[in-house]
Structure formats: C-alpha cells, structure tokens
C-alpha cells in the first residue's frame, strides 16, 4: 500500500492538484500560466463538486489538475481521493485548499484508500499514479491507517475456500507475531474442555475445527483495551439455511474479526500505551450430521443456558463465550465488531453501522470521532423493555427474540447478558461491505468503525 505514495524527495517536482472551491478559485487560477488558465475557460470547467480538469503545460506536459472539492456541512473530505483511479500515471501532490492541512491529509488518506485493489486472483494492469505527501503531513499515520484497512479488505474479499477458519487463524497469528504479541489458539474439543461450549457448538459441523484466537500486546500496567470480532468464515445459516441470494456474500461474515485485526494493527504499529487483547472466535456455520439444531440447549462460558431459536443467529453465540472471557479481567474498554443482523441494514443501510453502549460519555466520543474520521455510525438504544423478549422457555435465554421486531437491538441485548465487569463497552453491528464504489470506499469488503476507534483510543490514551 505504501507504494501508492512517492518518496518525500519527489514532492517539489510533482504535478500539483489544486483543491478548489469558491473561496480559493481566483487564487488558484492566478498561479497558472496564461495558456492553462485559458484552457480551463475553454473547457468550461465549473466548480461542481467532484469535477476535475487536467491542465496542459509547455511541451505537452501536465501543468496541474483542478479538483472541485465539496464544501460546507456534510462535505466528503475523501472526495479528492478518487483521483487515484482517474489520473494518468505520474507523481502528484495536493495543494492545500481553503481548509488547509486537514483537507490535504483527508485527501491523502482518501487517495490511499481509493487506490486499493484486490488482486489475489486478478491482477490490475498498468502503472497507477502516485502521490507525494507534503512535509507537514503525518505520513506514518496515514500509511498506518491505510495499510491496516487494506489488510482487512483483503481478508474479507478472499472467498472462503481460501479464507476458512485455518486461514483466518493463520492471518491473526501472523499479525500477532509481526508485533511481538503473545498468542494462543484453542481448537476443537479443547474448546469444551476449557469451557467455550457455544463456540464449539456453532462450528463443530464444519470440516475445519472451530477455534478461539487470543492474543495480547503491551504492558500489563497500561489501560486494558479488548477487541472482540466475529469470525464466521462462511454462514450457510446452519439447519435454518439461508436462501441462495442471502448466502452469496457470506464470505464477509468474518468482517468483525477482520475489523478487530485492522484496529489492532493500527494500535500496535503506533505503539500506543495500552494493554491490548484481541479475541477472535472463528468458525464456519456449516450443515452436516453434527450441526447444532433449533431447539437445542447449550451451556455458555458465563453459566447461562442458551436455547437455540434459530441456527442463523450463530454470531451472537460465538461472541457470547468470547465476551465472557474478555469481561473476566474487567477491561477499561471493550469493543465488539460483528456483521450481526440484517435488521441493522434495514434500519440504517449499509454505510451507517449502529452501535450500542450503556456509557453516554463513550457514546459521545464515538460519535465525535466518527464525524472527524468520516467513519459514520449511529447510536441505537439498549432498550431494557425488549430484554424480556429473549427469555427462554426451557433455558435462561434464547438466541433470538420471541417476535419479529427490533432485531439489531435484541441481538445487542443478548450480548449485554454476557458483560458485567467491563468498565465501558460498545458493540458495532457492521455490514463490512461497500455495495458500490465511493471515494475511499471501493466496492467490496471494508473495516467499518476501525478508523474512528483508532482516533478515539489515540486521543484518550495517547503516547506517554
């Protein structure tokens, strides 16, 4: 990913990209040779957001590029990043617009994220443009974020025949090893022996064993930050099998684990002073003679008995055991990532994940950093009156509610039953996928919420 950026020494000779709107249009034009300014007039260039114009210079060289950026409330500060897919090969640099360095930094990150291509099976042809970053930008931070997001995208985009439980575990362990984290995996029958019965029940029908990856990094004296990510490498729905149309994208059902890994990579690469723990319950929800069944009752790590109302509500089951484990050491912060419910998509669509927390202060931080990072989220309530909808008929709790309403909320309430000691926590019901290409968000897998939470943790704890 860092190849998308040119060396710092190339900045002076790079082709300038002027980020323009009504506030600086006259100033930007005044910097151009007369023939380039006349060319812009002849081409009828307008300050319509998203438009760009390549300007000719002496001898046929490119003198620069105008890009009409969005402005005002709700402006997409990543919009100039789309130039990474539109400009011819060459080395470019952004000229800060009227919003200064912040706009340039957002454009640079947008460039890196827009330039992402999934090339494992199909190589993209041709040399692509590169961006030279000005000295005032925090290049290391931009690359850190971009590299982690693109790592997660690669994991999510890889089909399950190459990203089953074995491969996802290997990727998690490789990440832990890269940063010197201590890691262990509990697999198969060992899950029962060590009291993770729900993870085992969900994954036991698959040819690759269910497992829990657990790695820790950082000093024990630092604030404890725990990340829990749903790692369902493929979800058939189990015996409550999905229709084919709903099964087509189920390779992305491990996007929660990939998002946790992306955030972990950012934290470790930045050497933030936290004691990080990452818990990834990894399974495939398959159909076989050993599949768990509707009506079954299983114990959980916490001791609550769980009645299975639907085998397609498997993500919350594997998360329950992992959350119980993470909760046991009373972390200062615990974040849960899961492609958990279709109800969340019905309510808020694919671009706006709901989140749940009982801590109003944390909710404010999440919302603020979501806006700053252009990583949008929306808080939904942990509505106590709906909690009784999860009461089991023959067990303590059922994995689905007794009615068709508020599916994302009741799923979050199910998870809440397994958290007692964490000082603050939040659950993110992500989609993990971009249905269409937008600036910084190419079609395919994505690590929603990782960027905003990196900013939150960076701001809250910082470097000491």
ZAMARGU-4260 file (C-alpha; in steps of 0.2 Angstrom, whole numbers, plus 5000, padded with zeros to 4 digits):
<rodrens>
0) 5000/5000/5000 | 5014/5012/5004 | 5019/5011/4985 | 5004/5022/4982 | 5015/5036/4989
5) 5030/5043/4981 | 5046/5047/4991 | 5046/5064/5000 | 5060/5070/4988 | 5048/5069/4974
10) 5036/5082/4981 | 5045/5098/4973 | 5044/5091/4956 | 5026/5083/4957 | 5011/5089/4947
15) 5001/5100/4958 | 4982/5096/4962 | 4973/5112/4967 | 4958/5108/4979 | 4947/5122/4974
20) 4930/5129/4978 | 4923/5147/4978 | 4934/5153/4992 | 4951/5150/4983 | 4946/5148/4965
25) 4953/5165/4960 | 4969/5162/4969 | 4972/5145/4961 | 4969/5152/4944 | 4982/5166/4947
30) 4996/5153/4949 | 4993/5146/4932 | 5002/5151/4916 | 4990/5160/4905 | 4988/5146/4892
35) 4982/5134/4906 | 4970/5147/4913 | 4963/5150/4896 | 4962/5131/4893 | 4951/5129/4909
40) 4939/5143/4902 | 4939/5134/4885 | 4934/5118/4893 | 4920/5126/4903 | 4927/5120/4920
45) 4914/5123/4934 | 4916/5122/4952 | 4904/5107/4953 | 4909/5095/4967 | 4919/5080/4961
50) 4924/5088/4944 | 4942/5088/4939 | 4952/5095/4924 | 4970/5091/4919 | 4979/5107/4913
55) 4992/5107/4899 | 5009/5115/4901 | 5023/5118/4890 | 5029/5105/4878 | 5013/5094/4881
60) 5017/5091/4900 | 5004/5092/4913 | 5004/5109/4922 | 4992/5104/4936 | 4975/5097/4940
65) 4960/5107/4946 | 4948/5097/4958 | 4932/5105/4964 | 4930/5099/4982 | 4915/5098/4992
70) 4912/5111/5005 | 4900/5115/5019 | 4891/5104/5031 | 4892/5086/5027 | 4906/5088/5014
75) 4915/5072/5009 | 4933/5076/5013 | 4939/5060/5005 | 4931/5065/4988 | 4948/5070/4980
80) 4955/5053/4984 | 4945/5047/4969 | 4959/5055/4958 | 4970/5040/4962 | 4958/5030/4950
85) 4956/5044/4937 | 4973/5052/4934 | 4986/5045/4922 | 5002/5038/4928 | 5014/5051/4936
90) 5018/5059/4953 | 5006/5072/4960 | 5004/5082/4976 | 4990/5091/4984 | 4990/5109/4986
95) 4980/5113/5002 | 4964/5121/4998 | 4955/5134/5009 | 4953/5121/5023 | 4971/5119/5025
100) 4981/5104/5030 | 4967/5095/5037 | 4959/5094/5020 | 4975/5089/5012 | 4978/5075/5025
105) 4960/5069/5022 | 4963/5069/5003 | 4979/5059/5005 | 4971/5046/5015 | 4956/5046/5003
110) 4969/5043/4989 | 4977/5028/4998 | 4960/5020/5002 | 4953/5023/4984 | 4969/5016/4976
115) 4965/4999/4985 | 4963/4984/4973 | 4960/4966/4977 | 4972/4957/4966 | 4974/4940/4973
120) 4965/4932/4958 | 4965/4945/4945 | 4979/4957/4943 | 4976/4975/4939 | 4985/4981/4924
125) 4995/4997/4920 | 5005/5009/4931 | 4995/5019/4943 | 4998/5037/4949 | 5007/5040/4965
130) 5005/5054/4977 | 5019/5064/4985 | 5015/5070/5003 | 5020/5087/5009 | 5031/5088/5024
135) 5018/5095/5036 | 5008/5079/5035 | 5009/5064/5046 | 5014/5051/5033 | 5017/5037/5045
140) 4999/5039/5052 | 4991/5040/5035 | 5001/5024/5030 | 4997/5015/5046 | 4978/5018/5044
145) 4978/5014/5025 | 4989/4998/5027 | 4978/4991/5041 | 4961/4995/5032 | 4968/4987/5016
150) 4974/4971/5026 | 4956/4969/5032 | 4949/4972/5015 | 4960/4958/5008 | 4954/4946/5022
155) 4935/4950/5019 | 4937/4949/5000 | 4945/4932/5000 | 4932/4918/4997 | 4930/4905/5010
160) 4939/4891/5000 | 4955/4902/5004 | 4949/4910/5020 | 4942/4897/5030 | 4945/4895/5049
165) 4963/4889/5046 | 4967/4903/5035 | 4959/4917/5046 | 4968/4910/5062 | 4985/4910/5052
170) 4982/4928/5047 | 4978/4933/5065 | 4993/4924/5072 | 5004/4931/5059 | 4998/4949/5064
175) 5002/4945/5082 | 5019/4938/5078 | 5023/4954/5067 | 5021/4965/5083 | 5028/4953/5096
180) 5011/4949/5104 | 5008/4934/5114 | 4995/4922/5106 | 4987/4906/5108 | 4973/4896/5100
185) 4960/4884/5107 | 4953/4872/5094 | 4940/4858/5093 | 4937/4848/5108 | 4949/4858/5118
190) 4935/4872/5117 | 4924/4860/5128 | 4937/4856/5140 | 4941/4874/5143 | 4923/4880/5144
195) 4919/4888/5127 | 4904/4877/5123 | 4894/4889/5112 | 4909/4892/5100 | 4911/4873/5099
200) 4893/4870/5096 | 4892/4883/5081 | 4907/4877/5072 | 4908/4858/5075 | 4899/4854/5059
205) 4912/4861/5048 | 4927/4851/5041 | 4939/4864/5049 | 4938/4865/5068 | 4930/4879/5077
210) 4943/4889/5087 | 4946/4904/5098 | 4962/4915/5094 | 4968/4925/5109 | 4982/4937/5108
215) 4989/4951/5120 | 5001/4965/5117 | 5008/4980/5128 | 5012/4982/5146 | 5001/4975/5159
220) 5001/4991/5168 | 4993/5001/5154 | 4974/5003/5152 | 4966/4987/5146 | 4958/4988/5129
225) 4949/4972/5122 | 4943/4969/5105 | 4931/4955/5101 | 4927/4951/5082 | 4915/4939/5075
230) 4925/4927/5064 | 4911/4917/5054 | 4921/4912/5039 | 4905/4907/5030 | 4887/4907/5036
235) 4875/4895/5027 | 4863/4899/5041 | 4865/4881/5048 | 4850/4870/5048 | 4839/4886/5047
240) 4848/4888/5030 | 4848/4904/5020 | 4841/4906/5003 | 4855/4907/4990 | 4853/4926/4987
245) 4857/4929/5006 | 4871/4917/5006 | 4881/4924/4991 | 4890/4937/5002 | 4893/4926/5017
250) 4912/4926/5014 | 4911/4943/5023 | 4903/4936/5039 | 4921/4936/5046 | 4922/4955/5044
255) 4920/4958/5063 | 4936/4948/5065 | 4945/4957/5051 | 4940/4974/5058 | 4946/4970/5075
260) 4963/4965/5067 | 4964/4981/5057 | 4961/4991/5073 | 4974/4981/5082 | 4987/4983/5069
265) 4984/5002/5070 | 4986/5002/5089 | 5002/4991/5089 | 5010/5000/5074 | 5008/5016/5083
270) 5015/5009/5099 | 5000/5016/5109 | 5002/5014/5128 | 4988/5002/5130 | 4987/4983/5135
275) 4978/4976/5120 | 4969/4960/5120 | 4961/4953/5104 | 4948/4939/5105 | 4943/4931/5089
280) 4930/4916/5089 | 4932/4908/5072 | 4920/4895/5065 | 4911/4890/5049 | 4892/4888/5051
285) 4890/4873/5041 | 4877/4860/5038 | 4881/4842/5042 | 4875/4827/5053 | 4884/4836/5068
290) 4876/4853/5065 | 4868/4861/5080 | 4849/4861/5079 | 4834/4873/5083 | 4828/4869/5100
295) 4845/4863/5107 | 4850/4870/5123 | 4869/4873/5127 | 4878/4880/5142 | 4889/4895/5140
300) 4905/4901/5147 | 4896/4913/5159 | 4885/4899/5165 | 4869/4905/5157 | 4860/4891/5147
305) 4855/4896/5129 | 4841/4889/5119 | 4843/4889/5101 | 4828/4898/5092 | 4837/4899/5075
310) 4854/4892/5069 | 4856/4908/5058 | 4858/4918/5074 | 4875/4910/5077 | 4887/4925/5078
315) 4880/4931/5094 | 4883/4913/5101 | 4901/4913/5097 | 4903/4931/5103 | 4895/4926/5120
320) 4909/4915/5125 | 4922/4927/5119 | 4914/4941/5128 | 4913/4932/5144 | 4932/4928/5143
325) 4936/4946/5139 | 4925/4953/5153 | 4933/4942/5166 | 4948/4954/5168 | 4937/4970/5169
330) 4944/4979/5154 | 4944/4998/5153 | 4937/4997/5136 | 4929/4983/5126 | 4924/4984/5108
335) 4914/4971/5099 | 4913/4970/5080 | 4901/4959/5071 | 4891/4958/5055 | 4877/4953/5066
340) 4859/4957/5059 | 4850/4961/5043 | 4839/4972/5054 | 4853/4984/5056 | 4854/4986/5037
345) 4835/4988/5036 | 4836/5002/5049 | 4852/5012/5043 | 4858/5005/5027 | 4875/4998/5023
350) 4885/5014/5026 | 4879/5018/5043 | 4883/5005/5057 | 4873/5006/5073 | 4882/5005/5089
355) 4876/5001/5107 | 4884/5006/5123 | 4877/5010/5141 | 4890/5023/5143 | 4884/5040/5137
360) 4902/5048/5138 | 4909/5034/5127 | 4894/5036/5115 | 4898/5055/5113 | 4917/5051/5110
365) 4912/5038/5097 | 4900/5049/5088 | 4913/5064/5088 | 4927/5053/5081 | 4915/5045/5068
370) 4912/5063/5061 | 4930/5068/5062 | 4936/5052/5053 | 4922/5051/5041 | 4918/5034/5048
375) 4900/5036/5052 | 4890/5027/5065 | 4873/5030/5074 | 4869/5025/5091 | 4854/5014/5094
380) 4847/5011/5112 | 4849/4996/5123 | 4830/4996/5126 | 4828/4987/5143 | 4809/4983/5139
385) 4814/4972/5125 | 4826/4962/5135 | 4812/4950/5141 | 4809/4945/5123 | 4825/4935/5125
390) 4819/4924/5139 | 4820/4906/5135 | 4806/4894/5138 | 4817/4880/5144 | 4833/4889/5146
395) 4839/4905/5154 | 4840/4914/5137 | 4835/4911/5119 | 4847/4917/5105 | 4833/4926/5096
400) 4818/4936/5102 | 4800/4930/5103 | 4795/4942/5089 | 4800/4950/5073 | 4804/4967/5078
405) 4820/4977/5084 | 4832/4963/5078 | 4848/4973/5080 | 4843/4979/5097 | 4838/4962/5104
410) 4854/4955/5097 | 4864/4968/5106 | 4854/4965/5122 | 4859/4946/5120 | 4877/4951/5120
415) 4874/4963/5135 | 4869/4947/5145 | 4887/4941/5144 | 4896/4958/5150 | 4896/4963/5168
420) 4914/4969/5173 | 4920/4979/5158 | 4921/4997/5164 | 4915/5003/5147 | 4910/4994/5131
425) 4902/4996/5114 | 4895/4984/5101 | 4895/4989/5082 | 4883/4980/5071 | 4893/4982/5055
430) 4890/4977/5037 | 4908/4976/5032 | 4905/4978/5014 | 4903/4993/5001 | 4889/4988/4989
435) 4896/5002/4977 | 4912/5012/4974 | 4913/5029/4983 | 4929/5039/4986 | 4940/5030/4998
440) 4927/5015/4998 | 4929/5004/4983 | 4916/4990/4981 | 4919/4975/4992 | 4925/4972/5010
445) 4928/4986/5022 | 4933/4988/5040 | 4920/5000/5046 | 4922/5009/5063 | 4941/5004/5064
450) 4947/5021/5059 | 4936/5031/5071 | 4940/5019/5086 | 4959/5021/5082 | 4956/5040/5083
455) 4947/5038/5100 | 4960/5027/5108 | 4974/5038/5101 | 4965/5053/5109 | 4960/5045/5125
460) 4977/5037/5129 | 4989/5045/5118 | 5008/5042/5118 | 5016/5044/5136
</rodrens>
